[in-house]
């Protein structure tokens, strides 16, 4: 099926809501730290609470959508309203613990909304251009994120006022969802019967997708605090060099979602995804071994390009290859991606502090090397993933 109005709604909603989220995110952290005198643990708990709740909610929404497809339309139309209320509550939270609880609630509704919307966009797109449309969806989400960060830096407002601006953007995205999404989105879609949704009942393709989601989520998790410390202390980069490397690499990766979608439509999703995994493996290994700023920039760009390219490909192949359980697979993929983003950085931090040398190598680079090996293994499993039970 192809529904241009639904696709337009999905693109607008993900752009506006992403801008709202990434405007509120730094403003809320600063408000807690400076105005409510929160500890560093309380500030970082915002993200932990959000991701944990999102990981729990995503498969629930997927299962519900597969069982009753009409539920997806209701979620797409209504989920942004409670998120908007939560954004408003952030601005007036009197204690850090309340903000953390609100963040968990925010994560729950986000876990319900975004996997559902990814499935809706996938089914609403023309089948032969599904990769391109999902690539556009993720690219607009990335551009929305950048817009939110830009607004945070440019608007001459205090933290509370910035959060309220984010609330306005969330409310706008909620109105757009109501106007452009039909309450009957996919309600007439009748997937083939496919048994249960337990792991043992899923085809190898779906299990492969979820493995990729976990490891690529872990790779993205390593591109935050662990990476900053690694580049400063191991590679000896200055603060300005670090900022330059991150900015340039992010810009180089910004359009990779659309490019991967176009290539997938032309050459096949699974082939392009396997190639993307090989590029990610090489990028992680190169980043571990880089000794100069240009090499770090190129390696980091390759990692970010590959990860951002993999997102629309996994969602597209979930819809195309596991249509009777697309919601379940996409929901579990989101959950495992969130889990990877939690597990890999924690493990990396432990290894970084506990060891100096592993197998004759600098142990501080070991997390990147291990992640590279895991990604390479998933790429090698691509032919097996294509087999049917």
Helices and strands as residue ranges (DSSP letters): H 4-30, I 31-35, H 40-67, H 71-91, H 96-124, G 127-129, H 130-154, H 159-180, G 199-201, H 204-222, H 225-233, H 239-253, H 256-267, H 269-289, H 293-321, G 323-325, H 326-354, E 357-358, E 361-362, G 363-365, H 366-380, H 382-385
